[in-house]
Amino acid sequence: MIKGSRIYGPLILLIMVGLTASCSNQNCALPGGSTGTPGQGPVAASEVVTKTPPAGQVTFPSGRVFFVDLALTLEQQARGYMGRKVIAPEEGLLFLYKRPGIRSFWMKNCLTTLDIIWLDSEDHVVYIEHSTPPCRVDPCPSYGPDQPTLNILEIAGGTAAQEGLKAGDRLVILTDLDRP
């Protein structure tokens, strides 16, 4: 037995309790890229390995395809791309909502510029906030149209202009949720 090992058990328990408590009011990352739901404890190892987050693809009028993760829950939507240093050229995050509404976004804790694209119920572009900069001071400004939209797509800053995307263009959206 290692000298002083009697301390390790209680110390490890104390650390685990502290980590669990720190996640109780926020969505914390867990090993394997999975996230726990606040107040429900960690995700089982079998879920981390076998459950992948819903995903999809978005095709622009130019034919360019973006592979997107889906932000479906309030926690996923609140987190967005916070803390991400790089957004790959064909990567995106698609926020899916059940009903149209006026939704504004901010760039708090974002580390890179983003194009934010608001869509109507038929996936037509309603509004684009081009190269939205990370927020450097509080309060952070909010971005978005003052008319109802349904879904929102975030991609790397400058991409929408590069593709010539404009209001009225229709995107083609396919997701895991469309499949049986």
Secondary structure, 3 states (H helix, E strand, C coil): CCCCHHHHHHHHHHHHHHHHHHCCCCCCECHHHCECCCCCCCCCHHHHHHCCCCEEEEECCCCCEEEEEEECCHHHHHHCCCCCCCCCCCEEEEECCCCCECCCECCCCCCCCEEEEEECCCCEEEEEEEEECCCCCCCCCCECCCCCECEEEEEECCHHHHHCCCCCCECEEEEHHHCC
